[in-house]
């Protein structure tokens, strides 16, 4: 049996066997939403092969249970490339998510803004991304499944659901392009000018590997950024991890409402 199948069995033994519908990767500042899932918490430490996800502000555990009438698997904390140098660090968790029956994944992150109309505390729905790191979580995958198409990788149907949920909540949810920068150092102002010319609206250190892995596994995926700062050189504010962590809750409250609303709509779809 594969490792992901074994872990899915272990999780079902502890959390019940009903299939999971959605996975949620909860980034900086969204740990509180994981706590609102009614179900079973499993520490990553109890799931052999799961990453340590050691960044401050991320609680490394998996919550399996009900959120707004939908069975979800919420990853409170993710592994980043910059922690270990492994771009595929989230592969096993996402394989397990797939093995638990999920069809969709929503990823969240904190990001810096490259656009004057995207301010700290705002949300941005990713309509596409730029892999500015040049890394790829599928390097080393031996099968031809590695040649994953990335056209419409950010699922149009899921994005429409998220936009509708945001509109119903009265929360602006502009779309934009997210550039993945490896981190852990922040970007230089010259890098930000370069990324901006390449077409990015926001920049961050996560999510793109997960989107690639999700498509590889056949999961529909969408992602939302919480803008925590203007990117390097675009404002006088000092950029730091502490600042990111301090600003994330502003957007997190809105993002929680959008996600809850979307799940409620999934549980009880409106006619038509
Ligand atoms: N750059 C990269 N990652 C980030 C930023 C940023 O400005 N803000 C939050 N995460």
py3Dmol code that shows the C-alpha trace and the ligand (Angstrom):
import py3Dmol

protein = """\
ATOM      1  CA  UNK A   1       0.000   0.000   0.000  1.00  0.00           C
ATOM      2  CA  UNK A   2       1.300   3.501  -0.764  1.00  0.00           C
ATOM      3  CA  UNK A   3       2.280   5.811   2.049  1.00  0.00           C
ATOM      4  CA  UNK A   4      -0.579   8.172   1.265  1.00  0.00           C
ATOM      5  CA  UNK A   5      -3.107   5.304   1.329  1.00  0.00           C
ATOM      6  CA  UNK A   6      -1.723   4.156   4.694  1.00  0.00           C
ATOM      7  CA  UNK A   7      -1.945   7.658   6.125  1.00  0.00           C
ATOM      8  CA  UNK A   8      -5.471   8.095   4.754  1.00  0.00           C
ATOM      9  CA  UNK A   9      -6.426   4.865   6.557  1.00  0.00           C
ATOM     10  CA  UNK A  10      -4.854   6.108   9.770  1.00  0.00           C
ATOM     11  CA  UNK A  11      -6.738   9.402   9.468  1.00  0.00           C
ATOM     12  CA  UNK A  12     -10.039   7.622   8.757  1.00  0.00           C
ATOM     13  CA  UNK A  13      -9.516   5.442  11.829  1.00  0.00           C
ATOM     14  CA  UNK A  14      -9.211   8.551  13.988  1.00  0.00           C
ATOM     15  CA  UNK A  15     -11.555  10.976  12.242  1.00  0.00           C
ATOM     16  CA  UNK A  16     -14.216   8.762  10.640  1.00  0.00           C
ATOM     17  CA  UNK A  17     -14.535   7.365   7.168  1.00  0.00           C
ATOM     18  CA  UNK A  18     -16.844   9.881   5.455  1.00  0.00           C
ATOM     19  CA  UNK A  19     -15.087  11.237   2.378  1.00  0.00           C
ATOM     20  CA  UNK A  20     -13.559  14.694   2.562  1.00  0.00           C
ATOM     21  CA  UNK A  21     -14.864  17.147  -0.011  1.00  0.00           C
ATOM     22  CA  UNK A  22     -12.422  20.061   0.220  1.00  0.00           C
ATOM     23  CA  UNK A  23      -8.927  20.658   1.431  1.00  0.00           C
ATOM     24  CA  UNK A  24      -7.965  24.002   2.926  1.00  0.00           C
ATOM     25  CA  UNK A  25      -4.376  25.119   3.309  1.00  0.00           C
ATOM     26  CA  UNK A  26      -4.457  27.819   5.938  1.00  0.00           C
ATOM     27  CA  UNK A  27      -1.525  30.185   5.740  1.00  0.00           C
ATOM     28  CA  UNK A  28      -0.298  32.963   7.984  1.00  0.00           C
ATOM     29  CA  UNK A  29      -2.948  34.247  10.361  1.00  0.00           C
ATOM     30  CA  UNK A  30      -5.670  31.766   9.434  1.00  0.00           C
ATOM     31  CA  UNK A  31      -4.994  29.203  12.133  1.00  0.00           C
ATOM     32  CA  UNK A  32      -8.182  30.250  13.924  1.00  0.00           C
ATOM     33  CA  UNK A  33     -10.299  28.912  11.067  1.00  0.00           C
ATOM     34  CA  UNK A  34      -8.769  25.458  11.498  1.00  0.00           C
ATOM     35  CA  UNK A  35      -9.910  25.556  15.115  1.00  0.00           C
ATOM     36  CA  UNK A  36     -13.486  26.144  13.963  1.00  0.00           C
ATOM     37  CA  UNK A  37     -13.633  22.871  12.048  1.00  0.00           C
ATOM     38  CA  UNK A  38     -15.876  20.520  14.050  1.00  0.00           C
ATOM     39  CA  UNK A  39     -14.010  17.265  14.129  1.00  0.00           C
ATOM     40  CA  UNK A  40     -10.684  15.688  14.867  1.00  0.00           C
ATOM     41  CA  UNK A  41      -7.286  17.359  15.154  1.00  0.00           C
ATOM     42  CA  UNK A  42      -4.259  15.295  14.214  1.00  0.00           C
ATOM     43  CA  UNK A  43      -0.764  16.677  14.794  1.00  0.00           C
ATOM     44  CA  UNK A  44       1.507  16.436  11.770  1.00  0.00           C
ATOM     45  CA  UNK A  45       3.928  14.753  14.166  1.00  0.00           C
ATOM     46  CA  UNK A  46       1.497  11.789  14.312  1.00  0.00           C
ATOM     47  CA  UNK A  47       1.476  11.511  10.512  1.00  0.00           C
ATOM     48  CA  UNK A  48       4.804  10.009   9.444  1.00  0.00           C
ATOM     49  CA  UNK A  49       6.250  11.880   6.476  1.00  0.00           C
ATOM     50  CA  UNK A  50       4.229  15.035   7.046  1.00  0.00           C
ATOM     51  CA  UNK A  51       6.431  18.121   7.097  1.00  0.00           C
ATOM     52  CA  UNK A  52       7.292  19.924  10.292  1.00  0.00           C
ATOM     53  CA  UNK A  53       5.976  23.225   8.920  1.00  0.00           C
ATOM     54  CA  UNK A  54       7.996  25.071  11.497  1.00  0.00           C
ATOM     55  CA  UNK A  55       7.261  28.698  10.629  1.00  0.00           C
ATOM     56  CA  UNK A  56       6.004  30.855  13.458  1.00  0.00           C
ATOM     57  CA  UNK A  57       2.326  31.578  13.143  1.00  0.00           C
ATOM     58  CA  UNK A  58       1.521  28.230  11.571  1.00  0.00           C
ATOM     59  CA  UNK A  59       0.053  25.463  13.717  1.00  0.00           C
ATOM     60  CA  UNK A  60       1.231  22.192  12.201  1.00  0.00           C
ATOM     61  CA  UNK A  61      -1.848  20.028  12.462  1.00  0.00           C
ATOM     62  CA  UNK A  62      -4.582  18.637  10.319  1.00  0.00           C
ATOM     63  CA  UNK A  63      -8.240  19.208  11.224  1.00  0.00           C
ATOM     64  CA  UNK A  64     -10.746  16.839   9.681  1.00  0.00           C
ATOM     65  CA  UNK A  65     -14.418  17.554  10.092  1.00  0.00           C
ATOM     66  CA  UNK A  66     -17.351  19.777   9.323  1.00  0.00           C
ATOM     67  CA  UNK A  67     -17.148  23.427   8.361  1.00  0.00           C
ATOM     68  CA  UNK A  68     -20.453  24.990   7.281  1.00  0.00           C
ATOM     69  CA  UNK A  69     -21.908  21.595   6.439  1.00  0.00           C
ATOM     70  CA  UNK A  70     -18.994  20.479   4.266  1.00  0.00           C
ATOM     71  CA  UNK A  71     -16.463  17.850   5.280  1.00  0.00           C
ATOM     72  CA  UNK A  72     -13.058  19.450   4.999  1.00  0.00           C
ATOM     73  CA  UNK A  73      -9.442  18.669   5.726  1.00  0.00           C
ATOM     74  CA  UNK A  74      -7.803  21.860   6.978  1.00  0.00           C
ATOM     75  CA  UNK A  75      -4.042  21.991   6.932  1.00  0.00           C
ATOM     76  CA  UNK A  76      -3.117  24.389   9.718  1.00  0.00           C
ATOM     77  CA  UNK A  77       0.324  25.138   8.447  1.00  0.00           C
ATOM     78  CA  UNK A  78       2.190  24.220   5.310  1.00  0.00           C
ATOM     79  CA  UNK A  79       5.766  23.421   4.498  1.00  0.00           C
ATOM     80  CA  UNK A  80       7.577  26.061   2.455  1.00  0.00           C
ATOM     81  CA  UNK A  81      10.396  25.453   0.041  1.00  0.00           C
ATOM     82  CA  UNK A  82      12.617  27.773   2.047  1.00  0.00           C
ATOM     83  CA  UNK A  83      12.425  25.582   5.155  1.00  0.00           C
ATOM     84  CA  UNK A  84      14.216  22.570   3.760  1.00  0.00           C
ATOM     85  CA  UNK A  85      14.935  23.195   0.100  1.00  0.00           C
ATOM     86  CA  UNK A  86      12.261  20.697  -0.919  1.00  0.00           C
ATOM     87  CA  UNK A  87       9.758  22.222  -3.347  1.00  0.00           C
ATOM     88  CA  UNK A  88       7.681  19.034  -3.088  1.00  0.00           C
ATOM     89  CA  UNK A  89       7.342  19.160   0.699  1.00  0.00           C
ATOM     90  CA  UNK A  90       3.527  19.324   0.469  1.00  0.00           C
ATOM     91  CA  UNK A  91       3.259  16.381  -1.916  1.00  0.00           C
ATOM     92  CA  UNK A  92       2.458  13.738   0.695  1.00  0.00           C
ATOM     93  CA  UNK A  93      -0.189  15.859   2.477  1.00  0.00           C
ATOM     94  CA  UNK A  94      -1.883  16.572  -0.859  1.00  0.00           C
ATOM     95  CA  UNK A  95      -1.695  12.916  -1.896  1.00  0.00           C
ATOM     96  CA  UNK A  96      -3.383  12.076   1.398  1.00  0.00           C
ATOM     97  CA  UNK A  97      -6.029  14.722   0.737  1.00  0.00           C
ATOM     98  CA  UNK A  98      -6.756  13.108  -2.604  1.00  0.00           C
ATOM     99  CA  UNK A  99      -6.851   9.644  -0.992  1.00  0.00           C
ATOM    100  CA  UNK A 100      -9.417  10.957   1.522  1.00  0.00           C
ATOM    101  CA  UNK A 101     -11.718  11.704  -1.400  1.00  0.00           C
ATOM    102  CA  UNK A 102     -11.287  15.451  -1.866  1.00  0.00           C
ATOM    103  CA  UNK A 103     -12.036  16.963  -5.252  1.00  0.00           C
ATOM    104  CA  UNK A 104     -10.936  20.510  -4.490  1.00  0.00           C
ATOM    105  CA  UNK A 105      -8.341  22.523  -2.650  1.00  0.00           C
ATOM    106  CA  UNK A 106      -8.338  26.138  -1.520  1.00  0.00           C
ATOM    107  CA  UNK A 107      -4.941  27.520  -0.569  1.00  0.00           C
ATOM    108  CA  UNK A 108      -4.387  30.743   1.311  1.00  0.00           C
ATOM    109  CA  UNK A 109      -1.275  32.793   1.850  1.00  0.00           C
ATOM    110  CA  UNK A 110       0.132  36.145   2.884  1.00  0.00           C
ATOM    111  CA  UNK A 111       1.546  38.245   0.080  1.00  0.00           C
ATOM    112  CA  UNK A 112       3.084  41.587  -0.738  1.00  0.00           C
ATOM    113  CA  UNK A 113       1.253  43.830  -3.202  1.00  0.00           C
ATOM    114  CA  UNK A 114       2.702  45.219  -6.416  1.00  0.00           C
ATOM    115  CA  UNK A 115      -0.459  47.114  -7.282  1.00  0.00           C
ATOM    116  CA  UNK A 116      -1.498  50.500  -5.906  1.00  0.00           C
ATOM    117  CA  UNK A 117      -5.132  49.435  -5.573  1.00  0.00           C
ATOM    118  CA  UNK A 118      -4.262  46.329  -3.516  1.00  0.00           C
ATOM    119  CA  UNK A 119      -3.570  47.504   0.011  1.00  0.00           C
ATOM    120  CA  UNK A 120      -2.605  45.780   3.245  1.00  0.00           C
ATOM    121  CA  UNK A 121      -5.673  44.003   4.611  1.00  0.00           C
ATOM    122  CA  UNK A 122      -7.140  43.418   1.123  1.00  0.00           C
ATOM    123  CA  UNK A 123      -7.718  40.001  -0.420  1.00  0.00           C
ATOM    124  CA  UNK A 124      -6.653  38.896  -3.905  1.00  0.00           C
ATOM    125  CA  UNK A 125      -7.926  35.817  -5.710  1.00  0.00           C
ATOM    126  CA  UNK A 126      -5.199  34.271  -7.848  1.00  0.00           C
ATOM    127  CA  UNK A 127      -6.276  33.992 -11.457  1.00  0.00           C
ATOM    128  CA  UNK A 128      -2.833  32.793 -12.492  1.00  0.00           C
ATOM    129  CA  UNK A 129       0.709  32.660 -11.212  1.00  0.00           C
ATOM    130  CA  UNK A 130       4.317  33.132 -12.269  1.00  0.00           C
ATOM    131  CA  UNK A 131       6.853  30.614 -11.054  1.00  0.00           C
ATOM    132  CA  UNK A 132       9.596  33.172 -10.463  1.00  0.00           C
ATOM    133  CA  UNK A 133      11.647  30.655  -8.446  1.00  0.00           C
ATOM    134  CA  UNK A 134      12.258  28.320 -11.366  1.00  0.00           C
ATOM    135  CA  UNK A 135      11.805  25.435  -8.935  1.00  0.00           C
ATOM    136  CA  UNK A 136       9.230  22.738  -9.388  1.00  0.00           C
ATOM    137  CA  UNK A 137       7.780  20.181  -6.957  1.00  0.00           C
ATOM    138  CA  UNK A 138       7.576  17.592  -9.733  1.00  0.00           C
ATOM    139  CA  UNK A 139      11.297  17.494 -10.502  1.00  0.00           C
ATOM    140  CA  UNK A 140      12.269  13.856 -10.041  1.00  0.00           C
ATOM    141  CA  UNK A 141       8.782  12.501 -10.733  1.00  0.00           C
ATOM    142  CA  UNK A 142       9.607   9.608 -13.046  1.00  0.00           C
ATOM    143  CA  UNK A 143       6.350   9.179 -14.924  1.00  0.00           C
ATOM    144  CA  UNK A 144       5.043  11.168 -17.857  1.00  0.00           C
ATOM    145  CA  UNK A 145       2.304  12.402 -15.534  1.00  0.00           C
ATOM    146  CA  UNK A 146       4.909  15.057 -14.633  1.00  0.00           C
ATOM    147  CA  UNK A 147       4.047  17.026 -17.774  1.00  0.00           C
ATOM    148  CA  UNK A 148       1.107  18.737 -16.126  1.00  0.00           C
ATOM    149  CA  UNK A 149      -0.810  21.293 -18.201  1.00  0.00           C
ATOM    150  CA  UNK A 150      -0.995  24.589 -16.307  1.00  0.00           C
ATOM    151  CA  UNK A 151      -3.499  26.402 -18.499  1.00  0.00           C
ATOM    152  CA  UNK A 152      -6.456  27.380 -16.295  1.00  0.00           C
ATOM    153  CA  UNK A 153      -4.622  25.826 -13.350  1.00  0.00           C
ATOM    154  CA  UNK A 154      -6.545  28.154 -11.064  1.00  0.00           C
ATOM    155  CA  UNK A 155      -9.930  26.538 -11.517  1.00  0.00           C
ATOM    156  CA  UNK A 156     -12.475  28.853 -13.182  1.00  0.00           C
ATOM    157  CA  UNK A 157     -15.431  27.127 -11.464  1.00  0.00           C
ATOM    158  CA  UNK A 158     -13.932  27.354  -7.982  1.00  0.00           C
ATOM    159  CA  UNK A 159     -12.932  30.955  -8.612  1.00  0.00           C
ATOM    160  CA  UNK A 160     -16.472  31.808  -9.666  1.00  0.00           C
ATOM    161  CA  UNK A 161     -17.762  30.254  -6.430  1.00  0.00           C
ATOM    162  CA  UNK A 162     -15.282  32.272  -4.377  1.00  0.00           C
ATOM    163  CA  UNK A 163     -16.142  35.503  -6.194  1.00  0.00           C
ATOM    164  CA  UNK A 164     -19.854  34.868  -5.648  1.00  0.00           C
ATOM    165  CA  UNK A 165     -19.246  34.164  -1.948  1.00  0.00           C
ATOM    166  CA  UNK A 166     -17.212  37.350  -1.575  1.00  0.00           C
ATOM    167  CA  UNK A 167     -19.859  39.388  -3.326  1.00  0.00           C
ATOM    168  CA  UNK A 168     -22.574  37.949  -1.094  1.00  0.00           C
ATOM    169  CA  UNK A 169     -20.478  38.971   1.915  1.00  0.00           C
ATOM    170  CA  UNK A 170     -19.810  42.441   0.495  1.00  0.00           C
ATOM    171  CA  UNK A 171     -16.059  41.803   0.448  1.00  0.00           C
ATOM    172  CA  UNK A 172     -14.027  42.969  -2.566  1.00  0.00           C
ATOM    173  CA  UNK A 173     -12.125  40.077  -4.155  1.00  0.00           C
ATOM    174  CA  UNK A 174     -10.077  41.380  -7.084  1.00  0.00           C
ATOM    175  CA  UNK A 175      -8.191  38.834  -9.142  1.00  0.00           C
ATOM    176  CA  UNK A 176      -4.523  38.975  -9.961  1.00  0.00           C
ATOM    177  CA  UNK A 177      -1.326  37.158 -10.750  1.00  0.00           C
ATOM    178  CA  UNK A 178       0.835  35.848  -7.891  1.00  0.00           C
ATOM    179  CA  UNK A 179       4.574  35.431  -8.315  1.00  0.00           C
ATOM    180  CA  UNK A 180       6.348  32.774  -6.271  1.00  0.00           C
ATOM    181  CA  UNK A 181       9.650  33.973  -4.846  1.00  0.00           C
ATOM    182  CA  UNK A 182      11.606  31.275  -3.024  1.00  0.00           C
ATOM    183  CA  UNK A 183      12.377  33.266   0.112  1.00  0.00           C
ATOM    184  CA  UNK A 184      13.235  33.215   2.927  1.00  0.00           C
ATOM    185  CA  UNK A 185      14.819  36.626   2.393  1.00  0.00           C
ATOM    186  CA  UNK A 186      12.354  39.153   1.055  1.00  0.00           C
ATOM    187  CA  UNK A 187      12.736  40.563  -2.451  1.00  0.00           C
ATOM    188  CA  UNK A 188      14.870  43.541  -3.376  1.00  0.00           C
ATOM    189  CA  UNK A 189      13.147  46.604  -4.856  1.00  0.00           C
ATOM    190  CA  UNK A 190      14.801  45.774  -8.218  1.00  0.00           C
ATOM    191  CA  UNK A 191      13.330  42.266  -8.090  1.00  0.00           C
ATOM    192  CA  UNK A 192       9.935  43.725  -7.356  1.00  0.00           C
ATOM    193  CA  UNK A 193      10.236  46.104 -10.333  1.00  0.00           C
ATOM    194  CA  UNK A 194      11.228  43.114 -12.486  1.00  0.00           C
ATOM    195  CA  UNK A 195       8.350  40.931 -11.271  1.00  0.00           C
ATOM    196  CA  UNK A 196       5.960  43.802 -11.792  1.00  0.00           C
ATOM    197  CA  UNK A 197       7.058  44.194 -15.425  1.00  0.00           C
ATOM    198  CA  UNK A 198       6.588  40.464 -15.889  1.00  0.00           C
ATOM    199  CA  UNK A 199       2.940  40.865 -14.970  1.00  0.00           C
ATOM    200  CA  UNK A 200       2.657  40.020 -11.278  1.00  0.00           C
ATOM    201  CA  UNK A 201       0.192  41.737  -8.961  1.00  0.00           C
ATOM    202  CA  UNK A 202       1.365  40.106  -5.728  1.00  0.00           C
ATOM    203  CA  UNK A 203       4.401  38.228  -4.482  1.00  0.00           C
ATOM    204  CA  UNK A 204       4.861  35.532  -1.879  1.00  0.00           C
ATOM    205  CA  UNK A 205       6.852  32.505  -0.812  1.00  0.00           C
ATOM    206  CA  UNK A 206       4.320  29.691  -1.078  1.00  0.00           C
ATOM    207  CA  UNK A 207       1.257  28.299  -2.869  1.00  0.00           C
ATOM    208  CA  UNK A 208       2.650  27.807  -6.384  1.00  0.00           C
ATOM    209  CA  UNK A 209       4.167  24.381  -5.527  1.00  0.00           C
ATOM    210  CA  UNK A 210       0.817  23.358  -4.055  1.00  0.00           C
ATOM    211  CA  UNK A 211      -1.090  24.503  -7.137  1.00  0.00           C
ATOM    212  CA  UNK A 212       1.255  22.461  -9.345  1.00  0.00           C
ATOM    213  CA  UNK A 213       0.928  19.414  -7.076  1.00  0.00           C
ATOM    214  CA  UNK A 214      -2.857  19.769  -6.919  1.00  0.00           C
ATOM    215  CA  UNK A 215      -3.098  19.777 -10.710  1.00  0.00           C
ATOM    216  CA  UNK A 216      -0.734  16.816 -10.853  1.00  0.00           C
ATOM    217  CA  UNK A 217      -3.071  14.931  -8.506  1.00  0.00           C
ATOM    218  CA  UNK A 218      -6.230  15.969 -10.362  1.00  0.00           C
ATOM    219  CA  UNK A 219      -7.508  18.255  -7.608  1.00  0.00           C
ATOM    220  CA  UNK A 220      -9.297  21.450  -8.599  1.00  0.00           C
ATOM    221  CA  UNK A 221      -7.505  24.321  -6.942  1.00  0.00           C
ATOM    222  CA  UNK A 222      -7.960  28.004  -6.183  1.00  0.00           C
ATOM    223  CA  UNK A 223      -5.937  30.301  -3.956  1.00  0.00           C
ATOM    224  CA  UNK A 224      -6.451  33.577  -2.143  1.00  0.00           C
ATOM    225  CA  UNK A 225      -3.777  35.975  -0.875  1.00  0.00           C
ATOM    226  CA  UNK A 226      -4.093  38.210   2.128  1.00  0.00           C
ATOM    227  CA  UNK A 227      -2.140  41.341   1.260  1.00  0.00           C
ATOM    228  CA  UNK A 228      -0.040  42.151   4.309  1.00  0.00           C
ATOM    229  CA  UNK A 229       2.267  44.825   2.878  1.00  0.00           C
ATOM    230  CA  UNK A 230       3.283  46.748  -0.182  1.00  0.00           C
ATOM    231  CA  UNK A 231       6.185  44.887  -1.816  1.00  0.00           C
ATOM    232  CA  UNK A 232       9.778  46.068  -1.392  1.00  0.00           C
ATOM    233  CA  UNK A 233      10.423  49.604  -2.579  1.00  0.00           C
ATOM    234  CA  UNK A 234       6.741  50.470  -2.988  1.00  0.00           C
ATOM    235  CA  UNK A 235       6.221  52.044   0.424  1.00  0.00           C
ATOM    236  CA  UNK A 236       8.244  53.365   3.342  1.00  0.00           C
ATOM    237  CA  UNK A 237       6.974  50.644   5.631  1.00  0.00           C
ATOM    238  CA  UNK A 238       9.622  48.187   6.789  1.00  0.00           C
ATOM    239  CA  UNK A 239       8.996  44.657   5.516  1.00  0.00           C
ATOM    240  CA  UNK A 240       9.414  41.890   8.058  1.00  0.00           C
ATOM    241  CA  UNK A 241       7.951  38.568   9.092  1.00  0.00           C
ATOM    242  CA  UNK A 242       6.665  40.211  12.275  1.00  0.00           C
ATOM    243  CA  UNK A 243       4.853  42.822  10.200  1.00  0.00           C
ATOM    244  CA  UNK A 244       3.336  40.079   8.014  1.00  0.00           C
ATOM    245  CA  UNK A 245       2.117  38.226  11.089  1.00  0.00           C
ATOM    246  CA  UNK A 246       0.728  41.424  12.602  1.00  0.00           C
ATOM    247  CA  UNK A 247      -1.143  42.402   9.429  1.00  0.00           C
ATOM    248  CA  UNK A 248      -2.490  38.992   8.405  1.00  0.00           C
ATOM    249  CA  UNK A 249      -5.406  38.975  10.883  1.00  0.00           C
ATOM    250  CA  UNK A 250      -6.885  42.066   9.154  1.00  0.00           C
ATOM    251  CA  UNK A 251      -7.405  40.124   5.977  1.00  0.00           C
ATOM    252  CA  UNK A 252      -7.974  36.809   7.733  1.00  0.00           C
ATOM    253  CA  UNK A 253     -11.311  37.886   9.179  1.00  0.00           C
ATOM    254  CA  UNK A 254     -12.554  38.685   5.664  1.00  0.00           C
ATOM    255  CA  UNK A 255     -11.079  35.556   4.170  1.00  0.00           C
ATOM    256  CA  UNK A 256     -12.753  33.420   6.819  1.00  0.00           C
ATOM    257  CA  UNK A 257     -16.118  34.912   5.861  1.00  0.00           C
ATOM    258  CA  UNK A 258     -15.520  34.250   2.155  1.00  0.00           C
ATOM    259  CA  UNK A 259     -14.479  30.647   2.773  1.00  0.00           C
ATOM    260  CA  UNK A 260     -17.351  29.939   5.148  1.00  0.00           C
ATOM    261  CA  UNK A 261     -19.831  31.446   2.711  1.00  0.00           C
ATOM    262  CA  UNK A 262     -18.454  29.439  -0.184  1.00  0.00           C
ATOM    263  CA  UNK A 263     -18.662  26.204   1.811  1.00  0.00           C
ATOM    264  CA  UNK A 264     -22.215  27.012   2.905  1.00  0.00           C
ATOM    265  CA  UNK A 265     -23.150  27.537  -0.742  1.00  0.00           C
ATOM    266  CA  UNK A 266     -21.480  24.237  -1.671  1.00  0.00           C
ATOM    267  CA  UNK A 267     -23.461  22.462   1.059  1.00  0.00           C
ATOM    268  CA  UNK A 268     -26.760  24.014  -0.009  1.00  0.00           C
ATOM    269  CA  UNK A 269     -26.487  25.133  -3.631  1.00  0.00           C
ATOM    270  CA  UNK A 270     -28.942  27.765  -4.761  1.00  0.00           C
ATOM    271  CA  UNK A 271     -31.314  26.632  -7.481  1.00  0.00           C
ATOM    272  CA  UNK A 272     -30.049  27.581 -10.909  1.00  0.00           C
TER     273      UNK A 272
END
"""
ligand_1 = """\
10
LIG
N 7.197 39.170 -0.221
C 7.193 37.833 -0.129
N 6.387 37.164 0.674
C 5.531 37.874 1.421
C 5.483 39.272 1.381
C 6.364 39.955 0.509
O 6.387 41.199 0.416
N 4.514 39.653 2.254
C 4.005 38.525 2.796
N 4.619 37.445 2.300
"""
view = py3Dmol.view(width=600, height=400)
view.addModel(protein, "pdb")
view.setStyle({"model": 0}, {"cartoon": {"style": "trace"}})
view.addModel(ligand_1, "xyz")
view.setStyle({"model": 1}, {"stick": {}})
view.zoomTo()
view.show()
